[in-house]
């Protein structure tokens, strides 16, 4: 009898989140279940001993362990991931790193020729992932405080630094996580009992890592951790003058372009040299002068400057063309004066003003000068028409020039002026070819060329009264001769050339005048006062921004070394059984004390020589902060004198 089986499809039941347990009672969350993105499921971060990830780690099943570690690697840097809220999680995470430190490193690195066994390789990966989780979690302050008080965590850090060497990629990665974790928990690290873990047991391995490692990140983290530990006053006793970390900091200091590495080196140097015994010993270090020079070079490299200009003159410098067009005031000719003098007043004054003056809003002249010019012009011609009074002449100005106005300017001494008029000016170049015969009284118009002027002058020569003893009548010339031919040759020298003289190549296009209102062109240029300097500005570099943190740390180190180099030390009285510390009583020094004093004196001399060597570089350092600049000025001044400072 055949039996037939019908295949019934299996349907996966709908998964419902298990209830949250609180003791013996269970409370279901109100409302429907919220859909959350990956790595934020609440049931994976439940604060219970039955946490899903915790149970997966304790199961020992490789797939479950891999899943839990992978998920925690993503969750570890989340602020909601708190280790102490999941009981037992820290102990489970520490188990794989403890195995790796105790025997896993030897098994993986030296167990086989080619590769470690699969079981050891899997556990090594678990150890690295667990250390990565602890390292990321320690960046959160609650986790850092928890790990700093956890006994297994402290033993793990101590044993890892003591036993592991950075001789393989796995060890280097593991040690990097260890040092990062130590740096995170150092601020919360309580001082343990001496028989448990002494700070020396952590400091010495870190110093060796900083000095021997080729990993940049390892060096930076080790130096930062050492700086944090040694900044505590109770740990200053563990400092030594031959510290490997000091050698490493000096060695990497020339890498000025690597800001992160330089910052770590400078922070450690400052923490190391902040203790007086260490800075005294550093003065005897063979690399002290070069280190000091590097610190000053860093200050120069990182300073930001701008060019500042200061004007030496309160008013702007006035320049004028070297070859200026000469001008002169218009004067009335004899014919024009005779014509105007025959006109009755007040029309005569109107015509006189139109002939000699022109409207100008920016100009003015005193009423005394205006009246004096009118009086001098028509005094000798009063026989035809009487002169007007000064008040009438000044009043007539507004009739000829409506924009002009007579006024009184207030001041210590009142000035009576006429504002809005000025004397007419004419270019001298227009009179360049004008005839000056008959003592400049020739009425011929201006000529256009020297040839026309010469032909006109020849006519004057032909009309000389005494050809046997001719006299030159050109302007104010007093030349006389006994030959007409010589006179012709002489008069030709008064005829100007057709083109003005060319400018010499060395002559500037513009000249600088002594002051703003100085007249130009001057009738006597050789008597002109000397002009101001050609560049009436002083430019100098000045700091444009505050120095970065690395420069501030470098300046602090320089100041610490300076105070140790130039400190004045005098022998002080001792308090002992024989003299009870009475003033003026100084015991004889022992051989060891004398040796120490000689070493101190030698260190002071080396330090002072080093600062004298960098004094020129320090003079170029500029800081915007006045207090910091005062430090630099003090170092420069004391270095020049070479005497101890009152520090």
C-alpha positions in Angstrom: 0.0 0.0 0.0 1.5 3.2 -1.1 1.6 6.1 1.2 1.6 9.5 -0.2 3.2 12.4 1.6 2.0 15.9 1.0 4.7 18.5 1.5 3.3 21.3 3.6 5.3 24.6 3.3 6.8 25.9 6.5 6.1 29.5 7.3 8.5 31.3 9.5 6.8 32.7 12.5 6.7 36.5 13.0 9.5 37.5 15.3 8.5 39.6 18.2 10.9 41.4 20.5 11.2 39.6 23.8 9.9 41.4 26.9 12.2 43.4 29.0 12.8 41.7 32.3 13.0 43.6 35.5 13.5 41.1 38.3 10.7 38.5 38.2 8.2 40.7 36.4 8.1 41.6 32.7 6.8 44.8 31.3 6.0 45.0 27.6 6.9 48.4 26.0 3.8 50.5 25.2 2.7 51.0 21.6 4.0 49.3 18.5 7.6 48.3 17.9 9.7 51.2 16.4 11.7 50.5 13.3 15.3 51.7 13.8 18.3 51.7 11.5 21.0 49.1 11.7 23.3 49.2 14.8 20.7 51.1 16.8 18.4 48.2 17.7 17.5 48.6 21.3 17.5 44.9 22.1 21.2 44.8 21.1 22.1 47.4 23.7 19.9 46.3 26.5 21.4 46.9 29.9 20.8 43.3 31.1 22.9 40.3 31.7 21.0 38.6 28.8 22.1 41.1 26.3 22.2 39.6 22.8 25.7 40.6 22.0 27.0 39.6 25.4 25.5 36.1 25.1 27.0 35.7 21.6 30.4 36.5 22.9 30.1 34.0 25.8 28.8 31.3 23.6 32.2 30.7 22.0 30.5 29.9 18.7 32.8 31.4 16.0 30.0 32.8 13.8 28.2 34.3 16.9 31.4 35.8 18.2 32.3 37.3 14.8 28.8 38.8 14.5 28.9 40.3 18.0 32.4 41.8 17.6 31.6 43.2 14.1 28.5 44.8 15.5 30.3 46.3 18.5 33.1 47.7 16.3 30.4 49.9 14.8 28.7 50.6 18.1 31.8 51.3 20.2 32.1 54.9 19.1 28.5 55.7 19.9 27.7 57.8 23.0 24.9 55.3 23.9 27.4 52.4 24.2 28.2 52.3 27.9 30.3 49.3 29.1 29.3 49.3 32.7 25.6 49.3 31.9 26.0 45.8 30.4 27.3 43.6 33.3 30.2 41.3 32.4 30.8 42.9 28.9 34.2 44.4 29.9 35.4 41.0 31.3 34.4 39.2 28.2 36.1 41.7 25.9 39.4 41.5 27.9 39.7 37.7 27.6 41.0 37.7 24.0 43.5 40.5 24.5 44.8 38.7 27.7 45.3 35.5 25.7 47.2 37.4 23.0 49.5 39.1 25.5 50.2 35.9 27.5 50.8 33.4 24.8 48.9 34.3 21.6 51.6 36.7 20.2 54.2 33.9 20.5 52.0 31.3 18.9 51.0 33.6 16.0 54.5 35.0 15.3 56.7 32.0 16.1 54.5 28.9 16.1 54.9 28.0 12.4 57.1 28.9 9.5 54.5 30.3 7.2 51.2 31.1 8.9 49.7 30.5 12.3 47.1 27.8 12.9 43.5 28.7 12.0 42.4 28.7 15.6 45.2 31.0 16.7 44.6 33.3 13.7 40.9 33.5 14.6 41.6 34.3 18.2 44.2 36.9 17.2 41.6 38.6 15.1 39.2 38.5 18.0 41.9 40.0 20.2 42.5 42.9 17.8 38.8 43.6 17.4 38.3 43.5 21.2 41.1 46.0 21.7 39.7 48.2 19.0 36.3 48.1 20.7 37.8 49.0 24.1 39.9 51.8 22.5 36.9 53.4 20.7 34.7 53.0 23.8 37.3 54.8 26.0 36.9 58.0 23.9 33.6 58.3 25.8 34.2 59.8 29.3 32.0 57.3 31.2 33.7 54.4 29.6 37.2 55.9 30.3 36.3 56.2 34.0 35.0 52.7 34.0 38.1 51.2 32.3 40.5 53.2 34.5 39.1 51.5 37.6 38.8 48.0 36.1 41.5 45.8 37.5 41.8 43.5 34.5 42.1 46.5 32.2 45.0 47.9 34.1 46.8 44.6 34.2 46.2 44.1 30.5 47.8 47.5 29.7 50.8 46.8 32.0 51.4 43.3 30.6 51.0 44.4 27.0 53.5 47.2 27.3 56.0 45.0 29.2 55.8 41.8 27.1 55.0 42.8 23.5 57.4 44.3 21.0 56.5 46.1 17.9 58.3 43.6 15.7 55.3 42.5 13.6 52.2 44.1 12.0 49.8 42.4 14.4 51.9 43.4 17.5 52.2 47.0 16.2 48.4 47.3 15.7 47.7 45.8 19.1 50.2 48.0 20.8 48.8 51.1 19.1 45.3 50.3 20.5 46.9 49.7 23.9 48.7 53.0 23.9 45.5 54.8 22.7 43.5 53.2 25.4 46.1 54.1 28.0 46.1 57.7 26.8 42.3 57.9 27.1 42.2 56.5 30.7 45.3 58.3 32.0 43.3 61.3 33.0 41.1 59.1 35.2 43.8 56.7 36.2 44.0 56.5 40.0 47.4 56.1 41.6 47.6 52.4 42.2 49.5 50.7 45.0 53.2 50.3 44.4 53.0 46.5 44.7 50.3 46.5 42.0 51.3 48.7 39.1 53.8 51.5 39.5 53.9 54.5 37.1 57.4 53.5 36.2 56.2 50.2 34.8 54.1 52.2 32.3 56.6 55.1 31.6 59.6 53.0 30.7 57.9 50.9 27.9 56.3 54.1 26.5 59.7 55.7 26.3 61.1 52.8 24.5 58.2 52.8 22.0 58.7 56.5 21.3 62.4 56.0 20.8 62.5 52.7 18.8 59.3 52.6 16.9 59.2 53.5 13.2 55.4 54.0 13.2 54.6 57.7 13.2 51.2 57.2 14.8 52.8 55.1 17.5 55.4 57.7 18.3 52.8 60.5 18.5 50.5 58.5 20.8 53.4 57.4 23.0 54.7 60.9 23.4 51.2 62.3 24.1 50.6 59.6 26.7 53.9 60.3 28.4 53.2 64.0 28.5 49.9 63.3 30.2 51.4 61.0 32.8 54.5 63.2 33.5 52.4 66.3 33.8 51.2 65.1 37.2 53.6 66.5 39.9 53.8 63.1 41.8 55.2 61.5 38.7 58.1 64.0 38.2 60.3 61.7 40.3 60.4 59.2 37.3 62.0 61.7 35.0 65.6 61.0 33.9 68.0 63.2 32.0 68.7 60.3 29.6 65.1 59.5 28.9 64.7 57.8 25.4 61.6 59.9 24.9 63.7 63.1 25.2 66.0 61.8 22.5 63.1 60.9 20.3 61.5 64.4 20.8 64.8 66.1 19.8 65.3 63.7 16.9 61.9 64.4 15.3 61.9 68.2 16.0 63.4 69.2 12.6 60.3 67.8 10.9 58.6 71.2 11.0 56.1 70.3 8.3 54.5 67.5 10.3 52.3 69.5 12.7 50.9 66.6 14.6 54.4 65.1 15.3 55.9 68.5 16.2 53.1 69.2 18.6 53.6 65.9 20.4 57.4 66.5 20.6 57.0 70.1 21.9 54.4 69.0 24.5 56.7 66.3 25.8 59.7 68.7 25.8 57.8 71.2 27.9 56.6 68.6 30.3 60.1 67.2 30.7 61.9 70.6 31.0 59.3 72.1 33.4 61.1 70.4 36.3 64.2 72.3 37.4 66.6 69.3 37.7 65.8 68.2 34.2 66.3 71.6 32.6 69.6 71.9 34.5 70.7 68.6 33.0 69.5 69.6 29.6 71.9 72.6 29.6 74.7 69.9 29.4 73.0 67.9 26.7 75.1 67.9 23.5 72.0 68.7 21.3 70.9 71.7 23.5 72.2 74.5 21.2 70.8 72.9 18.0 67.4 72.3 19.8 67.3 75.9 20.9 68.0 77.0 17.3 65.3 74.8 16.0 62.8 76.2 18.4 63.5 79.8 17.3 63.4 78.6 13.7 59.9 77.2 14.3 58.8 80.6 15.7 60.1 82.3 12.5 58.5 79.8 10.2 55.0 80.1 11.8 54.8 83.8 12.3 52.4 85.7 10.0 53.5 89.1 9.0 52.1 92.1 7.0 53.8 95.2 5.8 53.0 98.4 7.7 53.7 101.8 6.3 54.1 105.0 8.4 54.1 108.5 6.7 56.9 110.7 7.9 55.3 113.9 6.5 52.0 115.2 7.9 50.9 116.6 4.6 51.2 115.1 1.1 54.3 115.8 -1.0 53.7 118.2 -3.9 55.4 117.7 -7.2 55.5 119.8 -10.4 56.7 119.2 -13.9 60.4 119.9 -14.3 59.8 121.9 -17.5 56.9 124.2 -16.5 55.1 126.7 -18.7 56.1 130.1 -17.2 53.3 132.6 -16.7 53.2 136.3 -15.8 50.6 138.8 -14.8 49.1 140.8 -17.6 50.3 144.4 -17.6 48.7 147.4 -19.5 50.6 148.7 -22.5 51.1 152.4 -22.9 48.4 152.5 -25.7 45.9 150.6 -23.5 46.6 152.8 -20.5 46.1 156.0 -22.5 42.8 154.6 -23.9 41.4 153.6 -20.5 42.6 156.8 -18.7 40.5 159.0 -21.1 37.2 157.2 -19.9 35.1 158.9 -17.3 34.5 157.2 -13.9 33.1 154.8 -13.0 33.3 153.3 -16.5 37.1 153.7 -16.3 37.3 151.5 -13.3 35.1 148.9 -15.0 37.3 148.8 -18.0 40.5 148.7 -15.9 39.1 145.7 -13.9 38.1 143.8 -17.1 41.6 144.3 -18.5 43.6 143.1 -15.5 41.3 140.7 -13.6 39.3 137.6 -14.1 36.7 135.8 -12.1 37.8 132.8 -10.0 35.8 131.4 -7.1 38.8 129.8 -5.4 41.0 132.9 -5.5 41.1 136.0 -3.4 43.2 139.2 -3.0 43.3 141.8 -0.2 41.4 145.0 -0.6 44.5 147.0 0.2 46.4 145.5 -2.8 43.4 146.0 -5.1 43.0 149.7 -4.1 46.8 150.3 -4.3 47.0 148.9 -7.8 44.1 151.2 -9.0 45.7 154.2 -7.3 49.2 153.6 -8.7 47.8 153.2 -12.2 45.8 156.4 -12.4 47.6 158.8 -10.0 49.6 160.4 -12.7 46.4 160.9 -14.9 44.2 162.8 -12.4 44.2 165.8 -14.6 41.5 164.3 -16.8 39.4 162.5 -14.2 39.6 162.3 -10.4 40.3 159.1 -8.6 37.4 157.2 -7.0 37.6 156.6 -3.3 38.7 153.2 -2.0 35.2 152.2 -0.9 33.7 153.1 -4.4 36.4 151.1 -6.2 35.8 148.0 -4.0 32.1 148.4 -4.4 32.4 148.4 -8.2 34.0 144.9 -8.2 30.5 143.3 -7.8 29.3 145.3 -10.8 32.0 143.8 -13.1 32.2 140.4 -11.5 28.8 139.4 -9.9 30.3 136.3 -8.2 33.0 138.4 -6.4 32.3 139.8 -2.9 34.2 142.0 -0.5 34.3 140.4 3.0 36.1 140.4 6.3 37.7 137.1 7.4 37.7 136.6 11.2 40.8 135.5 13.1 43.4 136.9 15.5 43.9 139.7 13.0 40.9 140.4 10.7 41.6 140.3 7.0 39.8 142.4 4.5 39.7 140.6 1.2 37.8 140.4 -2.1 36.9 136.8 -2.9 36.2 135.6 -6.4 38.8 137.5 -8.5 42.4 137.1 -9.4 45.0 138.7 -11.8 45.0 137.7 -15.4 47.9 135.6 -16.4 49.6 135.1 -19.8 51.9 132.3 -20.9 55.5 133.5 -21.4 55.7 131.1 -24.4 53.2 133.3 -26.2 55.7 136.2 -25.9 58.7 134.1 -26.8 59.1 135.8 -30.2 58.1 139.3 -29.0 60.3 142.2 -29.9 62.1 143.7 -26.9 63.6 146.7 -28.7 63.3 150.2 -27.4 63.7 148.8 -23.9 60.7 146.4 -24.4 58.4 149.3 -25.6 58.1 148.1 -29.2 54.4 147.9 -30.0 54.8 145.2 -32.7 52.6 142.1 -32.2 54.1 138.7 -31.3 55.8 137.0 -34.1 55.4 133.3 -35.0 59.0 132.3 -35.7 62.5 133.6 -35.0 63.0 134.4 -38.7 60.1 136.9 -38.6 61.5 138.4 -35.4 64.9 138.8 -36.9 63.7 140.5 -40.0 61.9 143.0 -37.7 65.0 143.6 -35.5 67.0 144.3 -38.7 64.7 147.2 -39.4 65.5 148.6 -35.9 69.2 148.2 -36.6 68.9 150.1 -39.8 67.3 153.1 -37.9 70.1 153.5 -35.3 71.0 157.1 -34.8 74.8 156.7 -34.6 75.9 153.8 -36.8 79.6 154.4 -35.8 78.8 153.9 -32.0 75.7 151.7 -31.9 74.1 150.7 -28.5 71.9 147.6 -28.0 68.4 148.7 -27.1 67.1 145.1 -26.4 65.3 145.2 -23.1 67.8 146.2 -20.4 70.9 145.2 -22.4 73.8 147.8 -22.2 76.1 146.4 -24.9 77.8 148.9 -27.2 80.4 148.6 -29.9 82.0 150.7 -32.6 80.9 148.5 -35.5 77.5 147.8 -36.9 78.5 144.4 -38.0 79.5 143.4 -34.5 76.2 144.9 -33.2 74.2 142.7 -35.7 76.1 139.6 -34.5 75.4 140.6 -30.8 71.6 141.2 -31.4 71.3 137.8 -33.0 72.1 136.3 -29.6 68.8 137.7 -28.3 66.7 135.9 -30.8 65.4 132.6 -29.2 65.9 129.3 -30.9 62.9 127.8 -32.8 62.6 124.8 -30.3 62.9 124.9 -26.5 66.0 123.1 -25.1 65.6 119.4 -24.7 65.5 117.7 -21.3 68.7 115.9 -20.3 68.3 112.1 -19.9 69.3 112.3 -16.3 66.7 115.0 -15.5 63.5 113.8 -13.9 60.1 114.6 -15.4 58.8 116.0 -12.1 60.5 117.8 -9.2 59.5 117.8 -5.6 58.7 121.2 -4.0 59.8 122.0 -0.4 56.2 122.7 0.7 52.7 122.7 -0.7 52.2 126.5 -1.2 55.7 127.0 -2.6 55.6 128.9 -5.9 56.5 127.2 -9.1 58.1 128.0 -11.4 60.5 129.9 -9.2 62.4 133.0 -10.5 65.6 131.6 -9.0 65.5 127.8 -8.9 69.0 127.6 -7.5 67.9 129.3 -4.3 65.0 126.9 -3.7 64.9 125.1 -0.3 65.8 121.4 -0.4 62.8 119.1 -0.9 61.7 116.4 1.5 63.1 112.8 1.1 61.9 111.1 -2.1 60.2 108.3 -0.1 58.5 109.9 2.9 57.3 106.5 4.2 58.8 103.9 6.5 57.7 100.3 5.9 58.3 97.5 8.3 56.9 94.0 8.9 54.5 93.6 11.8 52.6 90.5 13.0 49.2 90.1 11.5 47.8 87.2 13.6 48.3 85.4 16.9 50.9 82.6 16.8 49.6 79.0 16.7 49.8 76.7 19.7 53.1 75.1 18.5 54.8 78.5 18.5 53.5 79.3 22.0 54.8 75.9 23.4 58.1 76.5 21.7 58.3 80.0 23.2 57.6 78.6 26.7 60.4 76.0 26.2 62.8 78.8 25.2 61.8 80.8 28.2 62.3 77.9 30.6 65.8 77.2 29.2 66.6 81.0 29.3 65.7 81.2 33.0 67.8 78.2 33.8 70.8 79.6 31.8 70.8 83.1 33.2 69.6 82.5 36.7 72.0 84.1 39.3 72.9 81.6 42.0 74.7 82.6 45.2 75.9 80.4 48.0 73.5 80.4 50.9 74.1 79.8 54.6 73.4 76.3 55.9 71.5 75.3 59.0 73.5 72.6 60.8 74.2 71.5 64.3 77.3 73.7 64.6 76.1 77.0 63.2 72.3 76.8 63.4 72.0 78.6 60.1 73.4 81.9 61.3 73.8 84.4 58.4 77.3 84.7 57.0 78.4 81.2 58.0 79.1 79.0 55.0 80.5 75.5 55.4 83.1 74.1 53.1 81.7 72.2 50.2 82.2 68.5 49.9 83.7 67.0 46.8 80.3 66.0 45.5 78.8 69.4 46.1 81.8 71.1 44.4 81.3 68.8 41.4 77.7 69.7 41.2 78.5 73.4 41.3 81.0 73.0 38.6 78.5 71.2 36.5 75.9 73.9 37.1 78.4 76.6 36.1 79.3 74.7 33.0 75.6 74.4 32.1 75.0 78.1 32.6 77.9 79.0 30.4 76.7 76.6 27.6 73.2 78.0 27.9 74.4 81.6 27.7 76.5 80.9 24.6 73.6 79.1 23.0 71.3 82.2 23.5 74.1 84.5 22.2 74.2 82.3 19.1 70.5 82.6 18.4 70.2 86.3 19.4 70.1 87.4 15.7 67.3 85.0 14.9 65.3 86.2 18.0 65.5 89.8 16.8 63.5 88.7 13.7 60.7 87.1 15.8 57.6 89.3 16.1 54.5 88.4 18.2 51.4 90.5 18.3 50.9 89.9 22.0 52.7 92.5 24.1 53.4 90.2 27.0 55.0 87.6 24.8 57.0 90.2 22.9 58.3 91.5 26.2 59.6 88.0 26.9 61.5 87.9 23.6 62.8 91.5 24.2 64.1 90.4 27.7 65.9 87.4 26.2 67.5 89.6 23.6 68.6 92.3 26.0 70.0 89.8 28.6 71.8 87.8 25.8 73.5 91.0 24.6 74.7 91.9 28.1 75.6 88.3 29.0 74.7 88.8 32.6 72.4 86.8 34.9 68.8 87.9 34.8 66.7 88.7 37.9 64.5 85.7 37.3 
